[in-house]
């Protein structure tokens, strides 16, 4: 697991501009892109906002090949199919390993790259942490990276978001529940039918203060072959 670090400045990030960038004019969130002038930074806000990722919250995980495990279990998740069918509960296979960092804890691994047929998938938290149950947990949306795939529009999600914003969701998406805090636990809990509603609200309100385009917790999962591509892509964003 490695943290993504900002790269040094070079050319201006504004499309079509060939000027050298100014070290003092950078995106305040990702600190990873620079501009030759404040004017170019302002004109590029809409484009860059859809790509911007806070390096402090981004972790790139490499999927081990093959995945070895102590045991296997099933966990319920929500599938939002791109073919337009309603969301439904599905049972996913989960590999369970003993943590090498937290003694005695178990770590879960779900091969989302294989499930979504994509070398790069992104997982973002939605809503707040549920502390009413035995284990605090939070819902996460797992989807293919929207910048690198050529999959069709997700018609299921489009029914929730139609007309409310310009963003286009593509490929299948999966909703899961993870135990919190995710910095310590890598454990999945079963979702229920009631968990579909918070995801529907997120799609409807996407891009607003209640459902920000960039969640406060973002994780990327990449196959070993795609890890370098993902790092280069984020560095040039």
VONU-405781 format. One line per field, with one value per residue: residue number from 1; residue in one letter; x negated, y, z of N, C-alpha, C in turn. Coordinates in Angstrom, 1 decimal, decimal comma. Example, Ala and Ser with C-alpha at 12.3 -4.5 7.8 and 13.67 -1.06 7.14 Angstrom:
2
nr	(1|2)
rest	(a|s)
nxx	(-13,2|-12,8)
nyy	(-5,7|-2,2)
nzz	(7,8|7,1)
caxx	(-12,3|-13,7)
cayy	(-4,5|-1,1)
cazz	(7,8|7,1)
cxx	(-13,2|-12,9)
cyy	(-3,3|0,0)
czz	(7,8|7,9)
END
This chain:
237
nr	(1|2|3|4|5|6|7|8|9|10|11|12|13|14|15|16|17|18|19|20|21|22|23|24|25|26|27|28|29|30|31|32|33|34|35|36|37|38|39|40|41|42|43|44|45|46|47|48|49|50|51|52|53|54|55|56|57|58|59|60|61|62|63|64|65|66|67|68|69|70|71|72|73|74|75|76|77|78|79|80|81|82|83|84|85|86|87|88|89|90|91|92|93|94|95|96|97|98|99|100|101|102|103|104|105|106|107|108|109|110|111|112|113|114|115|116|117|118|119|120|121|122|123|124|125|126|127|128|129|130|131|132|133|134|135|136|137|138|139|140|141|142|143|144|145|146|147|148|149|150|151|152|153|154|155|156|157|158|159|160|161|162|163|164|165|166|167|168|169|170|171|172|173|174|175|176|177|178|179|180|181|182|183|184|185|186|187|188|189|190|191|192|193|194|195|196|197|198|199|200|201|202|203|204|205|206|207|208|209|210|211|212|213|214|215|216|217|218|219|220|221|222|223|224|225|226|227|228|229|230|231|232|233|234|235|236|237)
rest	(x|x|x|x|x|x|x|x|x|x|x|x|x|x|x|x|x|x|x|x|x|x|x|x|x|x|x|x|x|x|x|x|x|x|x|x|x|x|x|x|x|x|x|x|x|x|x|x|x|x|x|x|x|x|x|x|x|x|x|x|x|x|x|x|x|x|x|x|x|x|x|x|x|x|x|x|x|x|x|x|x|x|x|x|x|x|x|x|x|x|x|x|x|x|x|x|x|x|x|x|x|x|x|x|x|x|x|x|x|x|x|x|x|x|x|x|x|x|x|x|x|x|x|x|x|x|x|x|x|x|x|x|x|x|x|x|x|x|x|x|x|x|x|x|x|x|x|x|x|x|x|x|x|x|x|x|x|x|x|x|x|x|x|x|x|x|x|x|x|x|x|x|x|x|x|x|x|x|x|x|x|x|x|x|x|x|x|x|x|x|x|x|x|x|x|x|x|x|x|x|x|x|x|x|x|x|x|x|x|x|x|x|x|x|x|x|x|x|x|x|x|x|x|x|x|x|x|x|x|x|x|x|x|x|x|x|x)
nxx	(-0,9|-0,6|-1,1|0,1|-1,8|-2,2|-3,3|-6,0|-5,8|-5,3|-4,4|-1,7|1,5|3,9|6,0|4,6|2,8|-0,6|-2,4|-4,9|-4,3|-3,4|-4,9|-3,5|-0,8|1,4|3,6|5,5|6,5|5,6|3,0|1,4|1,5|0,6|0,7|0,2|1,3|3,7|6,0|6,1|6,3|8,9|10,5|10,2|11,4|13,9|13,3|11,0|12,1|13,6|11,6|10,0|8,2|7,7|4,5|4,0|6,1|6,2|5,5|3,6|4,2|2,7|3,8|3,2|1,7|1,6|4,7|4,2|5,7|7,0|9,5|12,8|15,7|19,1|20,6|23,2|24,0|24,9|25,9|25,7|26,8|25,6|27,3|29,8|31,6|33,4|31,7|30,2|29,8|26,8|24,7|21,4|18,2|15,8|12,5|10,7|8,2|5,5|4,6|1,5|0,7|2,4|2,7|4,3|6,7|8,9|8,7|10,6|10,9|12,2|12,5|12,9|12,0|12,1|14,9|16,1|14,9|12,6|9,4|8,8|10,5|12,6|13,3|15,6|16,6|20,0|22,4|22,7|20,9|22,4|23,2|24,9|25,1|23,5|20,9|19,4|20,0|19,9|21,3|20,1|19,4|18,5|16,9|16,1|13,2|14,0|12,6|11,0|12,3|14,4|17,0|20,6|23,2|24,5|27,5|29,2|28,4|28,7|31,4|31,9|30,4|31,0|31,1|30,3|27,6|24,5|22,8|21,8|22,4|20,7|20,6|21,0|21,9|21,2|22,5|21,3|20,9|18,7|16,6|15,8|13,1|11,7|9,0|8,0|9,6|10,3|12,8|15,9|19,4|22,7|25,0|28,4|31,8|32,7|30,5|30,4|31,7|30,1|28,0|29,5|30,3|27,8|27,0|29,0|28,5|25,9|22,9|23,7|23,6|24,4|23,9|21,0|18,9|16,3|15,7|15,0|13,5|11,5|10,6|8,5|8,3|6,1|5,0|1,8|0,6|1,9|1,2|-1,0|0,0|2,2|1,0|-0,6|1,5|2,9|0,9|0,7|3,0)
nyy	(-1,2|2,2|5,7|8,3|10,7|14,3|15,6|17,5|20,8|21,6|22,0|24,3|23,3|23,9|23,1|23,1|25,1|26,0|27,2|27,6|26,5|28,2|28,0|29,0|28,9|26,7|23,8|23,9|21,7|19,1|19,7|19,0|19,8|22,6|26,0|28,6|31,0|32,8|33,2|31,0|28,9|29,4|29,1|26,4|25,1|23,5|21,3|20,2|19,7|17,3|15,5|15,8|14,7|14,3|13,7|13,0|11,5|9,4|6,0|3,6|0,4|-2,7|-5,5|-8,7|-11,4|-14,8|-14,5|-15,5|-17,2|-17,6|-18,6|-18,6|-16,6|-15,5|-12,4|-10,0|-7,7|-4,7|-4,7|-2,4|-2,6|-2,0|-2,5|-1,5|-2,8|-3,0|-2,2|-4,8|-7,2|-9,0|-11,9|-12,0|-13,5|-13,7|-13,4|-14,3|-13,3|-13,4|-10,5|-8,8|-6,7|-5,8|-7,6|-10,6|-9,8|-10,1|-9,8|-8,8|-9,6|-8,7|-9,4|-7,0|-6,0|-8,1|-8,7|-6,3|-6,2|-4,7|-3,1|-1,1|0,1|2,2|3,2|4,8|6,6|7,0|9,0|9,0|7,6|4,7|4,2|2,9|0,1|-3,0|-3,1|-0,2|1,2|1,9|2,9|2,1|3,0|1,2|1,3|1,3|3,0|6,1|7,5|5,9|3,9|2,3|1,5|1,0|3,5|3,5|2,5|2,0|3,6|6,0|6,4|7,3|9,7|11,3|14,3|15,8|16,4|16,7|14,6|11,3|8,1|5,0|1,5|-1,4|-1,0|-1,4|-1,6|-1,6|-2,5|-1,4|-2,0|0,4|2,0|2,4|2,6|0,8|-1,5|-4,0|-5,1|-6,5|-6,0|-7,4|-5,9|-4,5|-4,5|-2,0|-0,4|0,4|2,7|5,0|5,0|5,6|8,2|9,4|9,3|10,9|13,4|14,0|15,8|17,9|19,6|17,7|15,4|15,1|15,5|14,5|12,2|12,1|10,0|8,1|5,4|3,5|0,6|-1,4|-3,7|-5,4|-4,9|-2,5|-0,6|1,2|2,7|3,9|5,5|7,3|8,5|9,9|11,6|13,3|14,5)
nzz	(0,0|-0,9|-0,4|-2,5|-3,9|-4,4|-7,6|-8,9|-10,4|-13,9|-17,1|-17,8|-16,5|-17,8|-20,5|-23,8|-23,2|-23,4|-21,8|-19,2|-15,9|-12,8|-9,7|-7,6|-8,1|-7,7|-7,5|-4,7|-3,4|-4,3|-4,8|-7,0|-9,6|-11,7|-12,7|-15,2|-14,8|-12,8|-14,1|-16,0|-14,2|-13,1|-15,4|-15,8|-13,8|-13,8|-15,4|-14,1|-11,6|-11,8|-11,9|-9,7|-6,9|-3,5|-2,3|0,3|1,2|-0,5|-1,3|-2,9|-3,6|-4,3|-6,0|-4,8|-6,5|-6,9|-4,8|-1,6|1,2|4,5|5,0|3,5|2,9|2,6|1,6|1,7|-0,8|-2,7|-6,0|-8,7|-11,7|-15,0|-17,1|-16,6|-15,0|-11,8|-8,7|-6,7|-4,1|-3,8|-3,4|-2,5|-2,9|-0,4|0,6|3,5|5,6|8,1|9,7|9,1|10,4|12,5|15,2|15,6|14,3|11,5|8,0|5,2|1,7|-1,3|-4,7|-6,5|-8,9|-10,7|-10,5|-11,6|-13,9|-14,6|-14,7|-12,9|-10,1|-8,2|-4,9|-2,8|0,1|1,3|2,8|6,5|9,3|10,7|13,9|15,5|15,5|16,5|15,5|14,4|11,2|7,6|4,5|1,2|-2,1|-4,9|-8,0|-11,5|-12,7|-13,9|-15,8|-17,4|-18,7|-21,2|-20,9|-21,2|-20,4|-17,0|-16,7|-14,6|-12,4|-13,7|-13,8|-11,3|-11,2|-13,4|-15,2|-13,1|-12,8|-14,7|-14,7|-15,8|-15,1|-15,6|-16,5|-14,3|-10,9|-7,4|-4,1|-0,8|2,7|5,0|7,9|10,4|12,0|8,7|8,5|10,2|10,2|7,7|6,8|5,7|6,0|6,0|3,7|3,7|2,4|3,1|2,8|0,2|-0,2|0,9|-1,1|-3,4|-2,8|-2,7|-5,4|-6,5|-5,4|-6,0|-6,3|-4,7|-1,5|0,3|-1,0|-2,0|-4,9|-4,6|-2,3|1,3|2,0|-0,1|-2,1|-4,2|-6,2|-7,8|-10,3|-10,4|-12,9|-13,7|-11,9|-12,2|-14,3|-13,2|-11,2|-12,8|-14,2|-12,2|-11,4|-13,6|-13,7)
caxx	(0,0|-1,5|-0,4|-0,1|-2,5|-2,1|-4,5|-6,5|-5,2|-5,9|-3,6|-0,4|2,5|5,0|5,9|4,1|1,7|-2,0|-3,3|-5,4|-3,4|-3,9|-4,8|-2,6|0,5|1,7|4,9|5,4|6,9|4,7|1,6|0,8|1,5|0,2|1,1|-0,7|1,9|4,9|7,1|6,2|6,8|10,3|11,2|10,0|12,0|14,9|12,6|10,1|12,9|14,0|10,5|9,2|8,2|6,8|3,6|4,0|7,2|6,1|4,6|3,6|3,9|2,4|4,5|2,2|1,9|3,1|5,0|4,2|6,5|7,1|10,8|13,7|17,1|20,0|21,1|24,2|23,7|25,9|25,5|26,4|26,4|25,6|28,3|31,0|32,5|33,4|30,7|30,6|28,8|26,1|23,8|20,1|17,2|14,8|11,3|10,4|6,8|5,1|3,9|0,1|0,4|3,2|2,6|5,6|7,8|9,1|8,9|11,4|10,6|13,2|11,8|13,7|11,5|12,7|16,3|16,5|14,2|11,8|8,1|8,8|11,8|12,5|14,3|15,8|17,6|21,2|23,1|21,9|20,7|23,5|22,7|26,0|24,9|22,4|19,7|19,5|19,8|20,2|21,6|19,1|19,7|17,4|17,2|14,9|12,7|14,8|11,7|10,2|13,1|15,3|18,3|21,9|23,8|25,2|28,9|29,9|28,0|29,2|32,8|31,9|29,7|31,4|31,5|29,9|26,2|23,9|21,9|22,3|21,9|20,6|20,3|21,7|21,4|21,5|22,6|20,9|20,8|17,4|16,5|15,0|12,4|11,1|7,6|7,7|10,4|10,6|13,9|17,2|20,6|23,8|26,0|29,8|32,6|32,9|29,3|30,5|32,2|29,0|27,3|30,4|30,2|26,5|27,1|29,9|27,9|24,5|22,4|24,1|22,9|24,8|23,3|19,9|18,3|15,2|16,0|13,9|12,6|11,5|9,6|8,3|7,8|5,6|4,2|0,4|0,3|2,5|0,8|-1,8|0,9|3,0|0,1|-0,9|2,7|3,2|-0,1|0,8|4,4)
cayy	(0,0|3,4|7,0|9,0|12,0|15,3|15,7|18,9|21,5|21,6|22,9|24,7|22,2|24,3|22,5|23,9|26,1|25,4|28,0|26,9|26,8|29,0|27,2|29,6|28,8|25,2|23,4|23,9|20,4|18,0|20,3|18,2|20,5|24,0|26,9|29,7|32,2|32,6|33,1|29,7|28,1|29,6|28,5|25,0|24,5|22,5|20,0|19,6|19,2|16,0|14,6|16,1|13,7|14,7|12,7|12,6|10,5|8,3|4,9|2,7|-1,0|-3,7|-6,8|-9,8|-12,5|-15,0|-14,2|-16,6|-16,8|-18,6|-19,1|-17,9|-16,4|-14,8|-11,2|-9,4|-6,4|-4,2|-4,5|-1,5|-3,1|-1,0|-2,9|-0,8|-3,5|-2,4|-2,7|-6,0|-7,8|-10,2|-12,5|-12,0|-14,3|-12,8|-14,1|-13,8|-13,5|-12,9|-9,3|-8,8|-5,4|-5,8|-9,0|-11,3|-9,3|-10,7|-8,9|-9,4|-9,2|-9,0|-9,1|-6,1|-5,8|-9,2|-8,5|-5,2|-6,4|-3,4|-3,2|0,0|0,4|3,2|3,0|6,1|6,5|7,8|9,1|9,1|6,3|4,2|3,8|2,3|-1,3|-3,6|-2,6|1,0|0,8|2,9|2,4|2,5|2,7|0,7|1,4|1,3|4,3|6,7|8,2|5,0|2,8|2,6|0,8|1,8|4,2|2,7|2,9|1,9|4,8|7,1|6,6|8,1|11,0|11,9|15,7|16,6|16,8|16,3|13,4|10,1|6,9|4,0|0,2|-1,8|-0,5|-2,3|-1,0|-2,5|-1,9|-1,7|-1,7|1,5|2,9|1,6|2,6|-0,4|-2,7|-4,3|-6,1|-6,2|-6,5|-7,5|-4,8|-4,9|-3,8|-0,6|0,3|0,9|4,1|6,0|5,1|6,3|9,6|9,9|9,5|12,1|14,6|14,0|17,1|18,9|19,5|16,5|14,2|15,8|14,7|13,8|11,8|12,3|8,8|7,5|4,3|2,9|-0,8|-1,7|-4,9|-5,0|-4,3|-1,2|0,2|2,2|3,5|4,7|6,5|8,2|9,2|10,8|12,6|14,2|15,1)
cazz	(0,0|-0,9|-0,6|-3,7|-3,5|-5,5|-8,4|-9,1|-11,5|-15,2|-17,9|-17,3|-16,7|-18,6|-21,9|-24,9|-22,9|-23,5|-21,0|-18,0|-14,7|-11,7|-8,5|-6,6|-8,5|-7,8|-7,0|-3,2|-2,8|-4,6|-4,9|-7,9|-10,9|-11,6|-13,8|-15,5|-14,4|-12,1|-15,1|-16,5|-13,1|-13,0|-16,5|-15,8|-12,6|-14,1|-15,9|-13,1|-10,4|-12,0|-11,8|-8,5|-5,8|-2,4|-2,0|1,7|1,4|-1,5|-1,1|-4,0|-3,1|-5,4|-5,8|-4,9|-7,5|-6,6|-3,4|-0,6|2,3|5,6|4,8|2,6|3,4|1,7|2,2|0,9|-1,3|-3,6|-7,4|-9,5|-13,0|-16,0|-18,0|-16,3|-14,0|-10,5|-7,8|-6,0|-3,2|-4,4|-2,4|-3,0|-2,2|0,3|1,2|4,8|6,0|9,3|9,5|9,4|11,1|13,7|15,7|15,9|13,5|10,2|6,9|4,1|0,4|-2,4|-6,0|-7,3|-10,3|-11,5|-10,5|-12,4|-15,2|-14,8|-14,0|-11,9|-9,6|-7,1|-3,8|-2,1|1,2|1,2|4,1|7,7|10,0|11,5|15,2|16,3|15,5|17,3|14,9|13,6|9,8|6,7|3,2|0,2|-3,5|-5,7|-9,4|-12,4|-12,9|-15,0|-16,7|-18,2|-19,2|-22,3|-20,7|-21,4|-19,2|-16,1|-16,8|-13,2|-11,7|-14,5|-13,4|-10,0|-11,3|-14,7|-15,2|-11,9|-13,0|-16,0|-14,6|-16,4|-14,4|-16,5|-16,0|-13,1|-9,6|-6,2|-2,8|0,3|4,0|5,6|9,3|10,6|11,0|7,6|8,7|11,1|9,8|6,3|7,0|5,1|6,7|5,1|3,5|3,7|1,4|3,5|2,4|-1,2|-0,2|0,9|-2,4|-4,3|-2,4|-3,1|-6,9|-6,8|-4,8|-6,4|-6,6|-3,8|-0,2|0,9|-1,7|-2,8|-6,0|-4,1|-0,9|2,2|1,9|-1,5|-2,3|-5,5|-6,2|-9,1|-10,5|-10,5|-14,3|-13,9|-10,8|-12,8|-15,2|-12,3|-10,6|-13,8|-14,5|-11,1|-11,4|-14,7|-13,6)
cxx	(-0,9|-0,6|-0,8|-0,7|-2,4|-3,4|-4,8|-5,8|-6,0|-5,2|-2,3|0,6|3,7|4,9|5,5|3,0|0,4|-3,0|-3,8|-4,5|-4,1|-3,8|-3,8|-1,2|0,8|3,0|4,7|5,8|5,9|3,2|0,8|0,7|1,2|0,6|0,2|-0,1|3,2|6,1|7,3|6,7|8,3|11,0|11,1|10,7|13,0|14,2|11,8|10,9|13,3|12,9|9,7|9,3|7,3|5,9|3,6|5,0|7,1|5,1|4,8|3,3|3,7|3,1|3,4|2,6|1,1|3,4|5,0|5,0|6,6|8,5|11,6|15,0|17,8|20,5|22,1|23,8|24,9|25,3|26,4|26,0|26,5|26,7|29,7|32,0|32,4|32,2|31,1|29,5|28,2|25,1|22,4|19,2|16,2|13,7|11,0|9,0|6,5|4,3|2,4|-0,3|1,1|3,4|4,0|6,8|7,8|9,3|9,6|10,9|11,7|12,5|12,8|13,3|12,1|14,2|16,8|15,7|13,4|10,5|8,0|10,2|11,6|13,6|14,4|16,8|18,8|21,8|22,2|21,8|21,9|22,9|23,7|25,9|23,8|21,1|20,0|19,2|20,2|20,4|20,5|19,7|18,5|17,7|16,0|14,5|13,3|13,9|11,1|11,0|14,0|16,6|19,5|22,3|24,6|26,6|29,7|29,6|28,6|30,6|32,9|31,4|30,1|31,8|31,0|28,4|25,7|23,1|22,6|21,6|21,8|20,2|21,1|21,1|21,9|21,5|22,3|21,0|19,5|17,3|15,5|14,2|11,7|9,6|7,1|8,4|10,5|11,6|15,2|18,3|21,7|24,7|27,4|30,6|32,7|31,7|29,4|30,9|31,1|28,2|28,2|30,3|28,9|26,5|27,9|29,3|26,4|24,0|22,8|23,3|23,2|24,2|22,2|19,4|17,1|15,4|14,8|13,0|12,7|10,4|9,6|7,8|7,4|4,9|2,8|0,1|0,8|2,0|0,0|-1,0|1,7|2,2|-0,2|0,3|3,0|2,1|0,0|2,2|4,3)
cyy	(1,2|4,6|7,6|10,4|13,0|15,3|17,2|19,5|21,4|22,6|23,2|23,6|22,6|23,7|23,5|24,9|25,4|26,2|27,2|27,4|27,6|28,2|27,7|29,4|27,3|25,0|23,2|22,5|19,3|18,4|19,5|18,7|22,0|24,7|28,1|31,1|31,9|32,5|31,7|28,7|28,2|28,9|27,0|24,3|23,4|21,2|19,4|19,0|17,8|15,0|14,7|15,1|14,2|13,6|12,2|11,5|9,4|7,3|4,0|1,3|-1,9|-5,0|-7,9|-10,9|-13,7|-14,6|-15,5|-16,2|-18,0|-19,3|-18,2|-17,7|-15,7|-13,5|-10,6|-8,0|-6,0|-4,1|-3,5|-1,8|-2,0|-1,3|-2,2|-1,6|-2,9|-3,0|-3,9|-6,4|-9,0|-10,7|-12,6|-12,9|-13,4|-13,7|-13,5|-14,3|-12,9|-11,6|-9,4|-7,6|-5,5|-7,2|-9,5|-10,8|-10,0|-9,6|-9,5|-8,8|-9,7|-8,6|-8,3|-5,9|-6,9|-9,0|-7,5|-5,2|-5,2|-3,5|-2,1|0,2|1,4|3,0|4,3|5,9|7,4|7,9|9,1|7,7|5,9|3,6|3,1|0,7|-1,7|-3,0|-1,3|0,7|2,0|2,3|3,0|2,1|2,3|0,7|1,5|2,8|4,9|7,3|7,2|3,9|3,2|1,8|1,7|2,5|3,3|3,2|2,8|3,1|6,0|7,4|7,5|9,6|11,8|13,4|16,5|17,1|16,3|15,1|12,2|8,9|5,8|2,6|-0,1|-1,1|-1,4|-1,4|-2,0|-1,7|-2,3|-1,2|-0,5|1,4|2,0|1,7|1,4|-1,6|-2,8|-5,4|-5,6|-6,8|-6,6|-6,3|-5,4|-4,2|-2,3|0,2|0,8|2,3|5,2|6,1|5,9|7,8|10,2|10,2|10,7|13,4|14,8|15,4|18,2|18,7|18,2|15,3|14,8|14,8|13,9|13,4|12,0|11,1|8,2|6,5|3,8|1,5|-1,1|-3,0|-4,5|-4,4|-2,9|-0,2|1,4|3,2|4,4|5,8|7,6|9,1|10,3|11,9|13,6|14,9|16,6)
czz	(0,0|-1,1|-1,9|-3,4|-4,7|-6,3|-8,5|-10,3|-12,8|-16,1|-17,3|-17,5|-17,5|-20,0|-23,0|-24,5|-22,8|-22,6|-19,8|-16,8|-13,7|-10,4|-7,5|-6,9|-8,8|-7,2|-5,5|-2,6|-3,1|-4,6|-5,9|-9,3|-10,7|-12,8|-14,0|-15,0|-13,6|-13,0|-15,7|-15,4|-13,0|-14,2|-16,5|-14,6|-12,9|-14,5|-14,8|-11,9|-10,5|-11,9|-10,4|-7,4|-4,7|-2,1|-0,6|2,0|0,4|-1,2|-2,3|-3,4|-4,4|-5,0|-5,9|-5,9|-7,2|-5,1|-2,6|0,6|3,3|5,5|3,9|3,3|2,3|2,4|1,2|0,5|-2,2|-5,0|-8,1|-11,0|-14,1|-17,1|-17,7|-15,4|-12,7|-9,7|-7,0|-5,1|-3,8|-3,3|-3,1|-2,2|-1,6|0,9|2,5|5,2|7,4|9,1|9,9|10,2|12,5|14,2|16,1|15,1|12,1|9,2|5,8|2,8|-0,6|-3,7|-6,8|-8,7|-11,2|-11,6|-11,5|-13,8|-15,6|-14,1|-12,9|-11,4|-8,4|-6,1|-3,0|-1,0|0,9|2,5|5,3|8,3|10,8|12,8|16,1|16,4|16,4|16,8|14,1|12,1|8,9|5,3|2,2|-1,2|-4,3|-7,1|-10,2|-12,5|-14,1|-16,1|-17,7|-18,8|-20,4|-22,2|-20,9|-20,2|-18,3|-16,0|-15,4|-12,4|-12,4|-14,1|-12,1|-10,3|-12,5|-14,5|-14,0|-12,0|-14,3|-15,9|-15,1|-15,7|-15,5|-15,9|-14,8|-11,9|-8,5|-4,9|-1,7|1,6|4,6|7,1|9,4|11,9|10,0|7,7|9,5|10,5|8,3|6,4|6,4|5,9|5,7|5,0|3,6|2,6|1,8|3,1|1,0|-1,2|0,0|-0,4|-3,4|-4,0|-2,9|-4,6|-7,2|-6,5|-5,2|-6,8|-5,7|-2,5|0,5|0,3|-2,6|-3,8|-5,6|-2,6|0,0|2,4|0,6|-1,5|-3,7|-5,4|-7,6|-9,2|-10,6|-11,9|-14,4|-12,8|-11,3|-13,6|-14,3|-11,6|-11,5|-14,1|-13,4|-11,1|-12,5|-14,7|-13,4)
END
